[in-house]
Structure formats: C-alpha cells, structure tokens
Amino acid sequence: MIEWRDDQGFGFVAPSLGGERVFLHISAFARRSRRPVQGDLVTYEVTLDERRRPRASKVRFSTDVAARESRPQRSAIPLFGAAAFLVAVGAAVFAGRLPPAVLVLYLGSSVVAFAAYAMDKSAARHGRWRTAEGTLHLFGLIGGWPGALFAQRVFRHKSSKAEFQRVFWATVVVNCLALGWLLTRSGSAFLRSL
C-alpha cells in the first residue's frame, strides 16, 4: 500500500514489482482485522469503476492470506468413521439386530442435517435468518450426525468454531451410546416392546 489516508478511508496500492497505482477504498477489504496503514502488504484484484477507472477490490492483508493458506488440512478420518458407522448400522439391520427403521432414521436425519447446514451456510453468506445452533445439534443427536459431519466439511461451516465442535461431538457420543444400548439385551427388549 503506497499511500493511505485513514481519516478519509482511501488510498492507493501498486504491485510490488512495479506498475500503475490503483485506487483503494476501505470498503474494498474482503475481511478487515485491523485498520490499514501505508506500507501494508495486501493482495487485491483490479476492477473498473463506473467511469472505467481501475480500482482495487477483494483486498486482503497478506498476513491474513498467509494464515488462511497455512491452516492445516482437516483429516478425512472422521468422514470415513461416519461412513463406517452407517455401514455397521446397515449390517446390524441386515443381521436382524436392529429394526430397519433405525437405518432409515440415520439416513433420513443425515439428509435433513446436511440440508440444514447448507441452508445455514447460505443464510450466513447472504445475511438472512440463521438456523439456531441448538437445532443443528438436535439433528446430530437424533442420528443425523454423519450428514452433519459431511456438511461441515463440504461447506466449511461450523467446523472451526471450538465451542460448537465440543457440543457436536458430545451429541455424537450420546447418540452412539444410545445405539449401543439398543444393541444390548435390555435395548432389544425395549425395541420388541415397541
């Protein structure tokens, strides 16, 4: 950033290897973690304003871009675990240890949870009414956690919020314990009584 007028909210940027300077308005920052100052390294795209003059857009501090690119990749192990879990539930149904309704519940609630995460991500991007976190957790608790886990990875939604993840994994554990209980003799007796 070769010039910055903080009191007026604009300045100019130029490529570090030389080139034309380009106008930059404070609103062009995609995400701003702090106020810009002259000398900041930034990344930007050049667009044209309504008078066809070059203007910087999608501006980010280089440190923010580097931090984003250096984030560790998420492990695929939880996704394989969720898929293996659904296969195991299907095998238990096939072996007669669980009624087919249990598999239908897991698959159906996973589809609903996936859709809920997709709609919430879209709402977050467009500033619309959001789905309550408690509702997302409820979908996981009733058996939709495999779909929720897949949605978290596909949409990168709620996957880095530590408190949400703690509650999410607690719902997974409670759900798996409930399924384990259903596979015991008492649970089998309970299912036969239904």
Residue pairs with C-beta under 8 A, 6 or more apart in sequence:
1 11
1 12
1 13
1 24
1 36
1 37
1 38
1 39
1 40
1 41
1 42
2 11
2 12
2 13
2 14
2 21
2 38
3 11
3 12
3 21
3 38
4 10
4 11
4 36
4 37
4 38
4 40
5 11
6 35
6 36
6 37
9 25
9 26
9 27
10 23
10 24
10 25
10 26
11 24
11 36
11 38
12 21
12 22
12 23
12 24
13 21
13 22
13 24
13 42
13 44
13 56
13 59
14 20
14 21
14 22
16 41
20 54
22 44
22 46
22 54
22 55
22 56
23 49
23 53
23 54
23 55
23 56
24 44
24 55
24 56
24 59
25 55
25 56
26 32
26 36
28 44
28 55
28 56
28 57
28 58
28 59
29 36
29 59
29 60
30 58
30 59
30 60
31 60
31 64
32 61
33 61
33 64
34 61
36 42
36 61
40 61
40 62
41 61
41 62
41 63
42 56
42 59
42 60
42 61
42 62
43 59
43 60
43 62
43 65
44 56
44 57
44 58
44 59
44 60
45 56
45 57
45 58
46 54
46 55
46 56
46 57
47 54
47 55
47 56
47 57
48 54
48 55
49 55
74 153
74 159
78 149
79 149
79 150
79 153
82 145
82 146
82 149
82 150
83 146
85 146
85 176
86 103
86 106
86 107
86 110
86 146
89 98
89 102
89 103
89 106
89 179
90 103
92 98
92 102
92 183
93 99
93 100
93 102
93 103
97 183
97 188
98 182
98 183
98 191
99 191
102 179
102 182
105 142
105 143
106 143
106 144
106 146
109 139
109 142
109 143
109 144
109 147
110 143
110 144
110 145
110 146
110 147
110 148
110 150
111 144
111 147
112 139
112 144
112 147
113 136
113 139
113 140
113 144
113 145
113 147
113 148
113 151
114 144
114 147
114 148
114 150
114 151
116 131
116 135
116 136
116 139
116 148
116 151
117 136
117 148
117 151
117 152
117 155
117 157
117 158
118 151
118 155
119 131
120 130
120 131
120 136
120 157
120 158
121 155
121 157
122 128
123 129
123 130
123 131
124 130
124 157
133 158
133 164
133 167
136 148
136 158
136 168
137 167
137 168
137 171
139 145
139 147
139 148
140 148
140 168
140 171
140 172
140 175
141 171
141 174
141 175
142 175
143 175
145 168
145 171
145 172
145 175
148 168
149 172
151 157
152 158
152 159
152 168
153 159
158 164
158 165
158 168
159 165
180 187
181 187
182 188
182 190
182 191
